[in-house]
Amino acid sequence: MSATPDQTTTKFLQAKSTASAMLAQAKTMNKYKKLIAELLSSIDSGSEGEKSSTPSIKIVDLADDKMMQR
């Protein structure tokens, strides 16, 4: 079952907002690059996992550069 344009737009805007907030927290170029890599990775894995109805949310703790999966 495919998403309607409204659902697709909503998902895109939510992802864009989340990505912008994450990138705004990066204080160094290295952390910014790591976040970009994670975002790109989640985009790639998201297209494969669109069958799943429960999206995976990744949280990056910038204090210690560890990723947690919810």
Buried (B, 14 or more C-beta within 10 A) or exposed (E): EEEEEEEEEEEEEEBEEBBEEBEEEBEEEEBBEBBBEBBEEBEEEBEEEEEEEEEEEBEBEBEEEEEEEE
